[in-house]
Each structure stands twice: as structure tokens, then as C-alpha cells.
Amino acid sequence: MKQATHDHALRGLLMAAVWLALTGCQPPLPVEKAPAQKAVSARKPAPLADYGGEKILMMHYMPWYRTKAVRGFWGSHWTGHNAEHNPDQIGEDGLPDIWSHYHPLIGLYDSTDPDVLECHLLQMKLAGIDGVIADWYGIAGVADFPEIHDATRALFDAARINGMTFAACYEDRTIQLQVEWGKLEPDQIPQQLAETFRWMEDNWFSHAHYQQFLDRPLVLNFGPIYVRDPAPWNAARNALSVKPVLFGLHHIWRLAGGDGGFTWVHHEPFQDVSSPETIRTRIGEVFSYFSKNPDEVIVSAYPGFNDVYTHERHQELAYRDGKTLEQTLEVGMAGPWKMIQLVTWNDYGEGTMIEPTHEFGYRFLEIVQDARRQEQGASFRYTHEDLRLPARLLDLRRTGNLDRSELDAIADHLARGQTPEARRLLDRLEAAR
């Protein structure tokens, strides 16, 4: 599933290896000059979300999208790694031609755009989500990893401003690629891991908004895929002032000496069965088969799966009008596990988007909000209609001709949960356009 995403990404990157071998640098950018970057918000950070519940809801987020309008050309996660699609072309459905069956409702976006990041995070916060887990490729200066690193830092800055937590999901495939490209010798792997964890400690772990788990900074590893020896992982963590908690994939986390595992998208509970009771039982079994200790488990909730890959395509998992997300989230909320990872906000290649889309509208985000409301009762006051407010704010920001301080005031209201005030300001500004 997600592994297929990265395998295809690596294949696309390997096509650039010839250029790298000849020049020792990244391929040149297209002729188009990248437009000037938008200013980062000067808003004061909002308070962290406190829903008063026992469950921590974290959204897995892909910071790998690039647009011509923001950074000069379309990135491969919109076009396909072999440029199979052209987002500048509009299909018969009236939507851009992209490498996905689905399209974001706010339009195609760049992962460094502060206005888009603000919209995403405010939508999550009003749905009862605590924070984001970024799919992060570390600090290596090869391939498009620096771009993803920049976008991850932009995401975390936006999380801080909007009062949400953040954490990193590290991909040790980055080490594999460096070794295969001759940028890293095998005996340098422990040093590379140590530098990566030290960078996280220096820049993220001590921040008040960095997500803690069992009272320590949380790091996920989508693997270990390449470094399957606990020694370098333990050495990298033990060298820090506070040893972070490390969670890997549910079936292989012990290969990195981790503290626990996290589940991902699983088809098994839904195969050859229609009984809701049986489905819920099977979901619970998937969540607990690899450890009966809830402190060693982060469970997942997901809407479905429908990828676009032509090679190694995985089985589709039906969305069932939201039932797949409802049931996985229901079991997670009812069980003993402290954290639920929502899979994912925006993996359009695999079709696991919870972000509002043209195809599903706000259905998936409303399901998450309903689950938080059921947990909290009347104390959780946000509504389905409130989920639409951040996109309305983004539309106003995109006009480019409104007083930014007025728009910042709306964002501040939303980040602090003051939705009636935000709605009044939005109504006034929209009426005046």
C-alpha cells in the first residue's frame, strides 16, 4: 500500500540517477521561474487543542505536493513520476488531470503554501483532531528530500500557529537510496541515523507543540524497511538528552528496537463478510494481534483504498459511503489504545484521503468530527457547518486584494474555536466582494 507509493517514488527518482552521476547535483528546474513565496503568517500561536478526551487523534499527512503557481512547476505527486498526467489540462469531469482518482475540494495545492496549510489544520482542529504526523524523509540532501523537509517544517510552523501538535514519521528508505546512489557508505548508516535524530532533538523535540507519547517525544518509522538492526536505532536515540519513543510498522517494529507498532490500512476485516459485528471484531483483532499491551500499539482509522499504480497495484478497499472509516474509528475509540492515527489526510495516489474532495465532499471529516462529539458530548460544540469555514477563508485569501489583518483575525477566531465570530466576519467580507 503505502510501500507501493514509495517504491514508485524511488523508481521515479532513480531515473534521475544518471544525471546525478554525471553532475553530482539535482536535475535543473524547468525554465519557469518560481514565483515569490507567500509571507508566513505573523499571527500569534493559538492555544493547543484540548478536547478533554482520552483519545489522541493524529492525522498522517503527506507534505510532498508541488504546484506551478507556488514553486514554478508541477510536482510528480500530481503529474505521476513519469509525467503521465498534466494538471493544466481539464478532463471531461471538469477537474484537472492528475495522478489520482480523486481531487481536493480546495483545488490542487502546494505543500509549502501557508494559506493552504492554515486551511488544512483549521479543518482538522474543528473536526476534533489533535495534531499531524508528517511523512518525513529526513535531512539528507538528495533527490526531493530537501523539498519534503522544507514542506514539513512549514507544516509544523503552521501547526504551532494554529494550536496543534506535530510529530515525524521517518522513512528509512532515504538511507537505502543514499547507499544505492553512492552518497552513503554502509558503515556510515549509524552516523546518519544519529545525525537525523539529533536534528529532530535540536529543532523539534523540545517544542511545546511536539507530540508526546508515554511522556516522551514520539517518532514513527514507516518500517524499518532498510535498517533492520536495533543497534543503530538504539544508539541514535540513547545519545539524546531525552530518548524518544519509536513506533514502527505493526509487523516489523521490533527489528528497529522500537517501543511499539502502528497499524495501517488492512483489508482483512472487510473480506467476505457483511455483518457489522464481525467486521468490528476483526478490526479489533488486527489492532491487537501483535501486542496485547495498549502502550505498544497505535491503531489506525482509514476511509478506504484505491490506488493509481500500474505495477504492483494493491487490492481496492471500498469506502462504503463512509462505513469503512466509521467502523475502524469506532473500534479505535472504544478500545484501550491511547492514540489513533488517521490514515491519511492527503495520499491521493493511494486514495486514502480524509481531506474534503470533489468525490466525497466533507463526508470523511464529518465522520471524524462525529466520533469526537460522541466521545465528548455537549462539551464538543463544533458542527459540520463549521468544517466549511476554513475553506471559505482560503477562498478570500486567494483573491489577493483583501486586508490580510482582517483575514488573520478570522483565522485566529477559528484556531481558538470561536466559530460564530469567524462566521460573522466571513459573511461580511464575502458580502462586500
C-alpha positions in Angstrom: 0.0 0.0 0.0 2.0 3.0 1.2 5.0 0.9 0.4 3.9 0.9 -3.2 3.8 4.7 -3.2 7.4 4.9 -2.1 8.6 2.1 -4.4 7.1 4.0 -7.3 8.6 7.2 -6.0 12.0 5.6 -5.8 11.7 4.3 -9.3 11.0 7.8 -10.5 13.9 9.1 -8.5 16.2 6.5 -9.9 15.5 7.9 -13.4 17.4 11.0 -12.3 20.3 8.9 -11.1 22.1 9.2 -14.4 22.0 12.9 -14.2 23.2 12.8 -10.6 26.1 10.5 -11.6 27.2 12.9 -14.3 26.8 16.2 -12.5 26.7 15.3 -8.8 23.7 17.6 -8.3 19.9 17.6 -8.7 18.4 17.9 -12.2 17.9 21.6 -13.2 14.5 23.1 -12.6 12.2 23.8 -15.6 12.6 27.2 -17.3 9.7 28.7 -15.5 10.9 31.0 -12.7 9.4 30.1 -9.3 7.0 32.8 -8.1 7.8 34.7 -4.9 6.8 32.8 -1.8 4.0 34.0 0.4 4.8 35.5 3.7 4.5 33.2 6.7 1.7 34.3 9.0 2.6 36.7 11.8 -0.3 35.5 13.9 0.3 34.7 17.5 0.1 31.0 18.2 -3.3 29.7 19.3 -3.6 27.5 22.4 -3.2 23.8 21.9 -6.4 21.9 21.3 -7.8 20.4 24.5 -10.9 18.3 23.8 -10.8 16.7 27.3 -11.0 13.2 26.0 -8.8 10.1 26.5 -8.1 9.6 22.8 -5.3 11.4 20.9 -6.3 11.8 17.2 -3.3 12.3 14.9 -3.6 12.9 11.1 -1.0 11.3 8.9 0.0 14.0 6.4 1.9 13.9 3.1 4.0 17.1 2.6 5.1 16.3 -0.9 2.8 18.3 -3.3 4.2 21.0 -5.6 2.4 23.4 -7.9 3.5 25.6 -10.8 1.8 28.6 -9.2 3.9 28.4 -5.9 7.2 26.7 -6.9 7.4 27.0 -10.6 6.3 23.6 -11.9 4.0 20.7 -11.1 5.4 18.1 -8.8 5.4 14.4 -9.6 2.8 13.5 -7.0 0.3 15.5 -9.1 1.7 14.5 -12.5 2.9 11.0 -11.9 6.6 10.1 -11.7 6.8 9.7 -15.4 4.7 12.8 -16.1 1.7 10.7 -17.2 -0.7 13.5 -16.3 -0.9 17.2 -17.0 -2.7 19.2 -14.3 -3.0 22.1 -16.7 -5.5 20.0 -18.7 -9.1 19.7 -17.6 -10.9 16.4 -18.1 -14.5 15.7 -19.1 -15.4 15.9 -15.4 -14.2 19.5 -15.3 -11.3 18.6 -13.0 -7.6 18.7 -13.5 -5.8 15.7 -15.0 -3.8 14.4 -12.0 -2.3 11.1 -10.8 -5.3 10.2 -8.7 -8.9 9.0 -8.9 -9.8 11.9 -6.5 -9.4 15.7 -6.4 -9.1 18.0 -3.4 -12.1 20.2 -2.9 -10.0 23.3 -2.4 -8.1 22.7 -5.7 -4.6 21.5 -6.3 -2.1 22.9 -3.8 1.5 23.2 -2.9 2.6 21.7 0.4 4.6 24.9 1.3 1.6 27.3 0.8 0.9 28.8 4.3 -2.7 29.6 3.3 -3.4 26.0 2.4 -1.6 24.7 5.5 -3.8 27.0 7.6 -6.9 25.8 5.9 -6.0 22.1 6.4 -5.1 22.5 10.0 -8.1 24.5 10.9 -10.3 21.9 9.2 -8.7 19.2 11.3 -8.9 21.2 14.5 -12.6 21.9 14.1 -13.1 18.1 13.5 -11.6 17.3 16.9 -8.1 16.3 15.7 -5.2 17.0 18.0 -2.2 17.1 15.5 -0.4 15.9 12.4 2.2 13.3 11.7 4.3 14.2 8.7 5.6 11.6 6.3 9.2 12.8 6.5 12.3 11.8 4.6 14.9 13.3 7.0 17.7 15.8 6.4 19.5 14.1 3.5 20.4 16.4 0.6 19.5 14.1 -2.2 16.5 13.6 -4.5 13.5 15.6 -3.5 14.1 15.0 0.2 15.1 18.7 0.8 11.8 19.9 -0.6 9.8 17.5 1.6 11.9 18.6 4.5 11.1 22.3 3.8 7.4 21.5 3.4 7.4 19.5 6.7 8.9 22.4 8.6 6.3 24.7 7.0 3.6 22.3 8.2 5.0 22.2 11.7 5.2 26.0 11.8 1.6 26.2 10.8 0.6 23.6 13.4 2.3 25.7 16.1 0.4 28.9 14.9 -2.9 27.1 14.9 -2.5 25.3 18.2 -2.0 21.8 17.1 0.7 19.2 17.9 3.1 17.6 15.4 5.3 14.6 15.1 7.5 13.0 12.4 7.2 9.7 10.7 10.7 9.0 9.4 11.3 7.0 6.2 14.5 4.9 6.5 14.2 4.3 2.7 16.1 7.6 2.5 19.1 5.7 3.8 18.6 2.9 1.2 18.5 5.5 -1.6 21.7 7.2 -0.4 23.5 3.9 -0.3 22.3 2.8 -3.7 23.3 6.2 -5.2 26.8 6.0 -3.6 26.1 9.0 -1.4 26.5 7.0 1.8 28.7 4.1 2.7 27.1 1.2 4.7 29.4 1.8 7.7 28.1 5.4 7.8 24.5 4.4 8.4 24.7 4.7 12.3 26.2 8.2 11.9 23.4 9.2 9.5 20.7 8.0 11.9 22.4 9.7 14.8 22.6 13.0 12.9 18.9 12.7 11.9 17.7 12.1 15.5 20.0 14.8 16.8 18.5 17.2 14.3 15.0 16.3 15.5 16.0 16.9 19.1 17.6 20.3 18.4 14.7 21.5 16.3 11.5 19.7 17.3 11.5 17.5 20.4 11.8 20.3 23.0 9.0 22.3 21.4 5.8 22.6 23.4 3.8 21.5 20.3 5.8 18.4 19.6 3.5 15.3 20.3 4.5 13.3 23.4 3.6 9.7 23.9 4.2 8.0 27.3 5.7 11.4 28.3 8.4 11.3 25.7 8.7 12.7 22.1 7.0 10.4 19.6 8.8 9.3 16.4 7.2 6.9 13.9 9.2 4.9 11.4 7.4 3.6 8.3 9.4 0.4 8.6 12.1 -0.4 9.3 12.4 -1.1 5.6 16.1 -0.9 5.2 17.9 -0.6 8.5 16.7 -3.8 10.2 19.1 -3.8 13.1 18.2 -2.4 16.5 21.7 -1.3 17.3 22.0 1.9 15.2 18.4 2.9 16.1 19.1 2.5 19.9 22.5 4.2 19.6 20.9 7.2 17.9 18.1 7.5 20.5 20.3 6.8 23.5 22.6 9.6 22.6 19.9 12.2 23.1 19.0 14.1 26.3 15.6 12.5 26.2 15.2 9.2 24.4 12.2 9.5 22.1 9.6 6.8 21.8 9.9 4.9 18.5 7.0 3.2 16.8 7.3 1.2 13.6 5.0 -0.8 11.4 3.0 -3.3 13.3 4.7 -6.5 12.0 8.3 -5.3 12.0 8.7 -2.7 14.7 10.9 -4.9 16.8 13.5 -5.0 14.0 14.4 -1.4 14.9 14.3 -2.0 18.7 11.1 0.1 18.8 8.8 0.7 21.7 5.7 -0.4 19.8 4.0 -0.6 16.4 1.3 1.2 14.5 -1.3 -0.4 12.2 -2.0 0.9 8.7 -4.7 0.0 6.1 -5.9 -3.5 6.5 -8.3 -5.4 4.1 -8.8 -8.5 6.3 -11.6 -7.3 8.5 -13.8 -6.5 5.4 -13.2 -9.6 3.3 -16.1 -12.0 2.7 -18.3 -10.5 5.5 -21.1 -8.1 5.8 -22.0 -8.3 9.4 -21.0 -5.1 11.3 -20.4 -7.1 14.4 -18.0 -9.4 12.7 -16.2 -6.5 11.0 -15.7 -4.7 14.3 -14.4 -7.9 15.9 -11.9 -8.4 13.1 -10.7 -4.8 13.3 -10.1 -5.3 17.0 -8.1 -8.4 16.2 -5.9 -6.6 13.7 -5.3 -3.8 16.3 -4.2 -6.2 19.0 -2.6 -9.3 17.3 1.0 -8.0 17.6 0.7 -6.8 21.2 -1.8 -7.1 24.0 -0.2 -4.1 25.7 -2.1 -1.0 24.6 1.0 1.1 25.4 2.8 -0.7 22.5 0.0 0.0 19.9 -1.1 3.0 17.9 -4.2 2.0 15.9 -5.4 3.4 12.6 -8.7 4.5 11.1 -9.0 4.9 7.4 -11.7 5.6 4.7 -10.7 3.1 2.0 -8.0 2.4 -0.5 -8.0 2.8 -4.3 -4.5 3.4 -5.8 -3.4 4.5 -9.3 -0.4 2.4 -9.8 0.1 0.3 -12.9 2.6 -2.1 -11.3 2.2 -3.9 -8.0 -1.3 -2.5 -7.6 -2.9 -3.4 -4.3 -6.4 -4.6 -3.7 -9.1 -1.9 -3.5 -10.8 -1.4 -0.2 -14.3 0.0 -0.7 -15.3 3.3 1.0 -18.8 2.0 1.6 -20.3 5.6 1.9 -18.0 6.2 4.9 -18.7 2.9 6.7 -15.1 1.8 6.5 -13.9 4.9 8.3 -16.8 4.8 10.8 -16.0 1.2 11.8 -12.3 1.5 12.1 -12.6 4.7 14.1 -15.4 3.3 16.3 -13.3 0.3 17.3 -10.3 2.6 18.0 -12.3 5.0 20.1 -13.9 2.2 22.1 -10.7 0.3 22.7 -7.9 0.7 25.3 -5.4 2.4 22.9 -4.3 6.0 23.7 -3.7 7.2 20.1 -5.4 6.8 16.8 -3.6 7.6 13.6 -6.0 8.8 10.9 -4.7 7.4 7.5 -4.4 9.7 5.7 -5.2 13.4 5.1 -4.0 13.5 1.6 -2.4 10.5 0.0 -4.1 10.9 -3.4 -2.0 8.2 -5.0 -3.5 5.6 -2.8 -6.9 7.2 -2.3 -6.8 7.3 1.5 -7.8 11.0 1.7 -9.8 12.2 4.6 -9.4 15.7 3.3 -12.6 17.0 1.7 -12.7 16.1 -2.0 -14.9 16.6 -5.0 -15.8 12.9 -5.0 -16.7 12.6 -1.2 -17.2 16.1 -0.1 -16.8 16.5 3.7 -18.1 13.1 4.5 -14.9 11.6 6.0 -14.1 14.7 8.0 -17.6 14.8 9.4 -17.3 11.2 10.5 -14.2 12.1 12.5 -16.0 15.1 14.0 -19.0 12.9 14.9 -16.7 10.4 16.7 -15.1 13.2 18.8 -18.6 14.6 19.5 -19.8 11.2 20.6 -16.8 10.9 23.0 -17.3 14.4 24.4 -21.0 15.0 24.3 -22.3 18.6 24.6 -18.9 19.9 25.5 -17.8 19.5 21.9 -19.6 22.3 20.2 -18.3 22.2 16.6 -20.7 21.4 13.8 -20.5 20.0 10.3 -21.1 23.5 9.0 -18.1 24.8 11.0 -15.9 22.5 8.9 -16.7 24.6 5.8 -15.4 27.9 7.4 -11.6 27.4 6.8 -12.2 26.8 3.0 -14.2 30.0 2.9 -11.3 31.8 4.5 -8.9 30.3 2.0 -11.1 31.5 -0.9 -10.9 35.0 0.5 -7.1 34.8 0.9 -6.8 33.7 -2.7 -8.4 36.8 -4.0 -5.2 38.7 -3.0 -7.0 42.0 -2.6 -8.3 41.9 0.9 -6.7 43.3 4.1 -4.6 40.4 5.4 -5.1 41.5 9.0 -8.8 41.0 8.7 -8.3 37.5 7.3 -5.8 36.8 10.1 -8.5 37.8 12.6 -10.8 35.2 11.2 -8.1 32.6 11.3 -7.4 33.5 14.9 -11.1 33.0 15.8 -11.2 29.6 14.1 -8.0 28.5 15.8 -9.5 29.4 19.2 -12.8 27.7 18.4 -14.7 31.0 18.2 -16.7 29.9 15.2 -19.7 32.3 15.5 -17.3 35.2 15.4 -15.4 33.8 12.5 -18.7 33.2 10.6 -19.9 36.8 11.1 -16.6 38.2 9.7 -16.6 35.8 6.8 -20.2 36.7 5.9 -19.4 40.4 6.0 -16.3 40.1 3.8 -18.0 37.8 1.3 -21.0 40.1 1.0 -18.7 43.1 0.3 -16.9 41.3 -2.6 
